Structure formats: structure tokens, C-alpha cells
């Protein structure tokens, strides 16, 4: 909200905020809200994933897990759909633990979600 002046309170405002960030020159946008879900967007693609956990334990490390995963995806030359999928998996896994970032966030863990 501080950058786009858009209050995110549903999927539509989540998408509007991502669109505005993309128009400002940000190439990869990942937005999450424990009630709304995850949105990963590039200039040409947009992917939404709902939260599928019965209970969210923690949102503190979600951004760190997502950023680490996006860096891994770029270094691994993954496409946008693959990047979105593993970023969602890392973020949601982090929400399922009280740790800052899920402790098994490794390439092997992420690659399971590419199959």
C-alpha cells in the first residue's frame, strides 16, 4: 500500500497492486496475504494460488522464503510458471511452521514441486 496506494483486501486489489508495480518497472512481483492467497506476476504472466492450509501458524518469514526461491528460480533459469509454483510452495510451507523459514527449503524440496 505504501508504494501503490492500493489497499489489498481481495484478489482484485492484489492484482491491481501487482499491475501497478509492474508498470513501475518491477519485473517480478510476489504478493501474499494469509487470507487472500499468493500472487506471482511478471510483465507477461500472472499466477494466483489460494492458501490451502487448514491453519496458518506464521507469516513472518514468508517474504524471505519467497525471495530466496525467486533467486533460486532465476539462477536455475526456470520459467514464470515454474517460479510461481515453487515460490508458492516455499511460502506456504513457511506458513505451516513457527520457524522464520521452513527448515527444509533446499533445491531438492523445491524441485519436488516442479514435477
MDTraj code that builds the backbone (N, CA, C; nanometers):
import mdtraj as md
import numpy as np

residues = "UNK UNK UNK UNK UNK UNK UNK UNK UNK UNK UNK UNK UNK UNK UNK UNK UNK UNK UNK UNK UNK UNK UNK UNK UNK UNK UNK UNK UNK UNK UNK UNK UNK UNK UNK UNK UNK UNK UNK UNK UNK UNK UNK UNK UNK UNK UNK UNK UNK UNK UNK UNK UNK UNK UNK UNK UNK UNK UNK UNK UNK UNK UNK UNK UNK UNK UNK UNK UNK UNK UNK UNK UNK UNK UNK UNK UNK UNK UNK UNK UNK UNK UNK UNK UNK UNK UNK UNK UNK UNK UNK UNK UNK UNK UNK UNK UNK UNK UNK UNK UNK UNK UNK UNK UNK UNK UNK UNK UNK UNK UNK UNK UNK UNK UNK".split()
xyz = np.array([
    [0.0823, -0.1185, 0.0000],
    [0.0000, 0.0000, 0.0000],
    [0.0875, 0.1260, 0.0000],
    [0.2014, 0.1196, 0.0644],
    [0.2873, 0.2380, 0.0731],
    [0.3386, 0.2813, -0.0638],
    [0.3571, 0.1879, -0.1544],
    [0.4100, 0.2212, -0.2871],
    [0.2982, 0.2492, -0.3865],
    [0.1938, 0.1683, -0.3845],
    [0.0884, 0.1783, -0.4865],
    [-0.0341, 0.2574, -0.4406],
    [-0.0468, 0.2833, -0.3132],
    [-0.1668, 0.3452, -0.2562],
    [-0.2915, 0.2598, -0.2771],
    [-0.2735, 0.1297, -0.2959],
    [-0.3853, 0.0363, -0.3108],
    [-0.3909, -0.0506, -0.1856],
    [-0.5034, -0.0496, -0.1185],
    [-0.5234, -0.1374, -0.0040],
    [-0.5622, -0.2740, -0.0561],
    [-0.4827, -0.3726, -0.0242],
    [-0.5097, -0.5083, -0.0720],
    [-0.6042, -0.5766, 0.0260],
    [-0.7244, -0.6071, -0.0234],
    [-0.8220, -0.6751, 0.0611],
    [-0.8969, -0.7865, -0.0117],
    [-0.8589, -0.8124, -0.1373],
    [-0.9174, -0.9231, -0.2132],
    [-0.8276, -0.9519, -0.3345],
    [-0.8635, -1.0536, -0.4122],
    [-0.7816, -1.0895, -0.5279],
    [-0.7727, -0.9766, -0.6292],
    [-0.8798, -0.9027, -0.6467],
    [-0.8809, -0.7948, -0.7451],
    [-0.7819, -0.6847, -0.7067],
    [-0.7820, -0.6436, -0.5814],
    [-0.6893, -0.5377, -0.5407],
    [-0.5453, -0.5901, -0.5347],
    [-0.5306, -0.7177, -0.5065],
    [-0.3981, -0.7801, -0.5117],
    [-0.3425, -0.7699, -0.6544],
    [-0.4256, -0.8021, -0.7519],
    [-0.3858, -0.7964, -0.8939],
    [-0.3620, -0.6516, -0.9372],
    [-0.4461, -0.5593, -0.8946],
    [-0.4272, -0.4181, -0.9297],
    [-0.2933, -0.3663, -0.8764],
    [-0.2606, -0.4044, -0.7557],
    [-0.1335, -0.3621, -0.6971],
    [-0.0162, -0.4206, -0.7751],
    [-0.0244, -0.5480, -0.8110],
    [0.0817, -0.6108, -0.8900],
    [0.0956, -0.5431, -1.0255],
    [-0.0171, -0.5140, -1.0905],
    [-0.0139, -0.4451, -1.2206],
    [0.0575, -0.3109, -1.2086],
    [0.0272, -0.2373, -1.1035],
    [0.0895, -0.1063, -1.0859],
    [0.2399, -0.1201, -1.0606],
    [0.2794, -0.2176, -0.9797],
    [0.4219, -0.2390, -0.9551],
    [0.4958, -0.2778, -1.0834],
    [0.4339, -0.3617, -1.1644],
    [0.4928, -0.3996, -1.2928],
    [0.5077, -0.2755, -1.3809],
    [0.4063, -0.1901, -1.3820],
    [0.4126, -0.0691, -1.4651],
    [0.5209, 0.0275, -1.4167],
    [0.5630, 0.0132, -1.2923],
    [0.6694, 0.0967, -1.2368],
    [0.8083, 0.0411, -1.2672],
    [0.8125, -0.0743, -1.3343],
    [0.9411, -0.1317, -1.3737],
    [0.9883, -0.2498, -1.2915],
    [0.9091, -0.2936, -1.1960],
    [0.9467, -0.4117, -1.1182],
    [0.9153, -0.5343, -1.2026],
    [1.0135, -0.6219, -1.2194],
    [0.9965, -0.7320, -1.3152],
    [0.9295, -0.8556, -1.2557],
    [0.9451, -0.8797, -1.1272],
    [0.8834, -0.9947, -1.0614],
    [0.8143, -0.9462, -0.9350],
    [0.6855, -0.9711, -0.9244],
    [0.6087, -0.9282, -0.8080],
    [0.5507, -1.0519, -0.7399],
    [0.5701, -1.0604, -0.6099],
    [0.5097, -1.1666, -0.5309],
    [0.4370, -1.0999, -0.4160],
    [0.3065, -1.1183, -0.4118],
    [0.2233, -1.0612, -0.3062],
    [0.1537, -1.1763, -0.2349],
    [0.1541, -1.1707, -0.1036],
    [0.0826, -1.2737, -0.0282],
    [0.0033, -1.2102, 0.0846],
    [-0.1055, -1.2735, 0.1148],
    [-0.1879, -1.2376, 0.2289],
    [-0.2450, -1.3684, 0.2813],
    [-0.2371, -1.3899, 0.4097],
    [-0.2787, -1.5183, 0.4660],
    [-0.4276, -1.5453, 0.4514],
    [-0.5064, -1.4449, 0.4149],
    [-0.6499, -1.4652, 0.3919],
    [-0.6825, -1.4727, 0.2429],
    [-0.6049, -1.4034, 0.1607],
    [-0.6368, -1.3917, 0.0176],
    [-0.5643, -1.4962, -0.0664],
    [-0.4368, -1.5134, -0.0413],
    [-0.3578, -1.6079, -0.1185],
    [-0.2324, -1.5434, -0.1746],
    [-0.1687, -1.6139, -0.2677],
    [-0.0421, -1.5730, -0.3256],
    [-0.0614, -1.5299, -0.4699],
    [0.0052, -1.4243, -0.5098],
    [0.0054, -1.3798, -0.6489],
    [0.1499, -1.3589, -0.6906],
    [0.1906, -1.4281, -0.7985],
    [0.3221, -1.4069, -0.8586],
    [0.2966, -1.3524, -0.9979],
    [0.3610, -1.2407, -1.0302],
    [0.3338, -1.1767, -1.1591],
    [0.4626, -1.1236, -1.2212],
    [0.4706, -1.1398, -1.3534],
    [0.5754, -1.0796, -1.4345],
    [0.5057, -0.9885, -1.5354],
    [0.5812, -0.9302, -1.6281],
    [0.5183, -0.8450, -1.7287],
    [0.4214, -0.9219, -1.8172],
    [0.4466, -1.0513, -1.8387],
    [0.3637, -1.1268, -1.9328],
    [0.2774, -1.2359, -1.8694],
    [0.3003, -1.2692, -1.7431],
    [0.2273, -1.3789, -1.6797],
    [0.1827, -1.3417, -1.5391],
    [0.0717, -1.4019, -1.4978],
    [0.0220, -1.3819, -1.3630],
    [-0.0329, -1.5142, -1.3108],
    [0.0035, -1.5492, -1.1877],
    [-0.0363, -1.6768, -1.1286],
    [-0.0891, -1.6515, -0.9885],
    [-0.2062, -1.7049, -0.9613],
    [-0.2681, -1.6919, -0.8300],
    [-0.2799, -1.8300, -0.7673],
    [-0.2507, -1.8393, -0.6381],
    [-0.2667, -1.9638, -0.5620],
    [-0.3389, -1.9314, -0.4325],
    [-0.4482, -1.9993, -0.4037],
    [-0.5139, -1.9778, -0.2744],
    [-0.4327, -2.0438, -0.1630],
    [-0.4554, -2.0009, -0.0419],
    [-0.3954, -2.0667, 0.0747],
    [-0.4732, -2.1970, 0.0944],
    [-0.4014, -2.3080, 0.1032],
    [-0.4688, -2.4369, 0.1191],
    [-0.4433, -2.4990, 0.2566],
    [-0.3845, -2.4231, 0.3459],
    [-0.3593, -2.4732, 0.4807],
    [-0.4859, -2.4640, 0.5659],
    [-0.5041, -2.5593, 0.6539],
    [-0.6140, -2.5507, 0.7500],
    [-0.5883, -2.4409, 0.8519],
    [-0.4604, -2.4222, 0.8871],
    [-0.4250, -2.3217, 0.9861],
    [-0.2907, -2.2595, 0.9486],
    [-0.2856, -2.1287, 0.9425],
    [-0.1610, -2.0563, 0.9195],
    [-0.0973, -2.0311, 1.0558],
    [0.0262, -2.0813, 1.0733],
    [0.0941, -2.0659, 1.2010],
    [0.1823, -1.9415, 1.2057],
    [0.2314, -1.8970, 1.0906],
    [0.3329, -1.7921, 1.0894],
    [0.3356, -1.7271, 0.9517],
    [0.3466, -1.5971, 0.9476],
    [0.3681, -1.5293, 0.8196],
    [0.4978, -1.4489, 0.8213],
    [0.5710, -1.4573, 0.9303],
    [0.6904, -1.3764, 0.9498],
    [0.7975, -1.3985, 0.8429],
    [0.8232, -1.5207, 0.8025],
    [0.9315, -1.5485, 0.7089],
    [0.8879, -1.5724, 0.5656],
    [0.7626, -1.5493, 0.5359],
    [0.7108, -1.5781, 0.4018],
    [0.7842, -1.4981, 0.2950],
    [0.8064, -1.3709, 0.3187],
    [0.8767, -1.2884, 0.2214],
    [1.0186, -1.3364, 0.1985],
    [1.0873, -1.3745, 0.3049],
    [1.2248, -1.4251, 0.2923],
    [1.2272, -1.5563, 0.2136],
    [1.1337, -1.6453, 0.2434],
    [1.1275, -1.7719, 0.1700],
    [1.0965, -1.7475, 0.0232],
    [1.0052, -1.6560, -0.0044],
    [0.9684, -1.6250, -0.1430],
    [1.0856, -1.5644, -0.2179],
    [1.1533, -1.4692, -0.1576],
    [1.2666, -1.4050, -0.2245],
    [1.3788, -1.5044, -0.2516],
    [1.4110, -1.5865, -0.1546],
    [1.5147, -1.6877, -0.1746],
    [1.4771, -1.7823, -0.2886],
    [1.3511, -1.8175, -0.2963],
    [1.3052, -1.9088, -0.4005],
    [1.3073, -1.8421, -0.5373],
    [1.2698, -1.7178, -0.5460],
    [1.2745, -1.6458, -0.6739],
    [1.4190, -1.6343, -0.7225],
    [1.5119, -1.6077, -0.6321],
    [1.6538, -1.6028, -0.6701],
    [1.6986, -1.7398, -0.7206],
    [1.6625, -1.8451, -0.6484],
    [1.6959, -1.9813, -0.6924],
    [1.6382, -2.0082, -0.8317],
    [1.5147, -1.9698, -0.8535],
    [1.4487, -1.9941, -0.9823],
    [1.5197, -1.9205, -1.0958],
    [1.5587, -1.7978, -1.0714],
    [1.6302, -1.7203, -1.1748],
    [1.7649, -1.7823, -1.2058],
    [1.8375, -1.8218, -1.1030],
    [1.9685, -1.8854, -1.1229],
    [1.9544, -2.0198, -1.1936],
    [1.8410, -2.0856, -1.1738],
    [1.8152, -2.2155, -1.2371],
    [1.7473, -2.2016, -1.3723],
    [1.7220, -2.0771, -1.4147],
    [1.6588, -2.0473, -1.5433],
    [1.5202, -2.1111, -1.5571],
    [1.4426, -2.1076, -1.4496],
    [1.3065, -2.1601, -1.4523],
    [1.2153, -2.0583, -1.5193],
    [1.1090, -2.1068, -1.5822],
    [1.0133, -2.0154, -1.6441],
    [0.9200, -1.9577, -1.5370],
    [0.8353, -1.8661, -1.5783],
    [0.7482, -1.7968, -1.4831],
    [0.6536, -1.8928, -1.4115],
    [0.5977, -1.9888, -1.4820],
    [0.5051, -2.0833, -1.4188],
    [0.5774, -2.1687, -1.3148],
    [0.6966, -2.2139, -1.3471],
    [0.7742, -2.2927, -1.2516],
    [0.8138, -2.2074, -1.1311],
    [0.8551, -2.0838, -1.1567],
    [0.8920, -1.9929, -1.0485],
    [0.7730, -1.9689, -0.9567],
    [0.6565, -1.9438, -1.0137],
    [0.5363, -1.9206, -0.9343],
    [0.5052, -2.0411, -0.8465],
    [0.5132, -2.1588, -0.9037],
    [0.4766, -2.2811, -0.8306],
    [0.5693, -2.3056, -0.7121],
    [0.7016, -2.2964, -0.7359],
    [0.7920, -2.3263, -0.6238],
    [0.7931, -2.2132, -0.5205],
    [0.7677, -2.0916, -0.5641],
    [0.7606, -1.9803, -0.4692],
    [0.6388, -1.9965, -0.3793],
    [0.5281, -2.0348, -0.4372],
    [0.4078, -2.0614, -0.3572],
    [0.4335, -2.1750, -0.2590],
    [0.5003, -2.2805, -0.3044],
    [0.5279, -2.3947, -0.2165],
    [0.6169, -2.3541, -0.0992],
    [0.7203, -2.2769, -0.1270],
    [0.8102, -2.2323, -0.0203],
    [0.7373, -2.1404, 0.0780],
    [0.6583, -2.0494, 0.0250],
    [0.5863, -1.9546, 0.1098],
    [0.4835, -2.0265, 0.1969],
    [0.4069, -2.1138, 0.1361],
    [0.3033, -2.1830, 0.2134],
    [0.3651, -2.2783, 0.3147],
    [0.4748, -2.3432, 0.2785],
    [0.5431, -2.4312, 0.3750],
    [0.5918, -2.3514, 0.4951],
    [0.6403, -2.2304, 0.4703],
    [0.6841, -2.1448, 0.5804],
    [0.5662, -2.1061, 0.6683],
    [0.4499, -2.0884, 0.6107],
    [0.3301, -2.0563, 0.6895],
    [0.2870, -2.1717, 0.7793],
    [0.3365, -2.2918, 0.7500],
    [0.2937, -2.4093, 0.8258],
    [0.3860, -2.4418, 0.9428],
    [0.4837, -2.3557, 0.9697],
    [0.5777, -2.3779, 1.0786],
    [0.5935, -2.2507, 1.1613],
    [0.6406, -2.2662, 1.2824],
    [0.6693, -2.1490, 1.3642],
    [0.8098, -2.0946, 1.3389],
    [0.8876, -2.1621, 1.2544],
    [1.0212, -2.1133, 1.2197],
    [1.0088, -1.9929, 1.1269],
    [1.1126, -1.9095, 1.1233],
    [1.1093, -1.7941, 1.0333],
    [1.0995, -1.8368, 0.8883],
    [1.1736, -1.9400, 0.8508],
    [1.1653, -2.0002, 0.7175],
    [1.1672, -2.1500, 0.7381],
    [1.0852, -2.2216, 0.6637],
    [1.0806, -2.3667, 0.6779],
    [1.2226, -2.4229, 0.6646],
    [1.2597, -2.5141, 0.7540],
    [1.3994, -2.5564, 0.7622],
    [1.4452, -2.6497, 0.6507],
    [1.3581, -2.7023, 0.5709],
    [1.3999, -2.7902, 0.4614],
    [1.3882, -2.7205, 0.3255],
    [1.4035, -2.5892, 0.3232],
    [1.3954, -2.5121, 0.1987],
    [1.5271, -2.5317, 0.1218],
    [1.5305, -2.6377, 0.0445],
    [1.6502, -2.6764, -0.0307],
    [1.6123, -2.6949, -0.1768],
    [1.7110, -2.7024, -0.2660],
    [1.6788, -2.7316, -0.4058],
    [1.5986, -2.8613, -0.4222],
    [1.6324, -2.9647, -0.3469],
    [1.5565, -3.0911, -0.3569],
    [1.4105, -3.0709, -0.3174],
    [1.3869, -2.9951, -0.2107],
    [1.2498, -2.9647, -0.1687],
    [1.1751, -2.8929, -0.2788],
    [1.2364, -2.7885, -0.3370],
    [1.1702, -2.7090, -0.4402],
    [1.1447, -2.7903, -0.5666],
    [1.2412, -2.8722, -0.6056],
    [1.2277, -2.9490, -0.7288],
    [1.1138, -3.0498, -0.7249],
    [1.0734, -3.0920, -0.6060],
    [0.9569, -3.1819, -0.5957],
    [0.8312, -3.1173, -0.6509],
    [0.8233, -2.9853, -0.6429],
    [0.7049, -2.9127, -0.6876],
    [0.7070, -2.8818, -0.8368],
    [0.8156, -2.9189, -0.9022],
    [0.8252, -2.8956, -1.0478],
    [0.7758, -3.0154, -1.1269],
    [0.7458, -3.1238, -1.0586],
    [0.7059, -3.2464, -1.1284],
    [0.5566, -3.2609, -1.1379],
])
top = md.Topology()
chain = top.add_chain()
for i, resn in enumerate(residues, 1):
    res = top.add_residue(resn, chain, resSeq=i)
    for name in ("N", "CA", "C"):
        top.add_atom(name, md.element.get_by_symbol(name[0]), res)
traj = md.Trajectory(xyz[None], top)
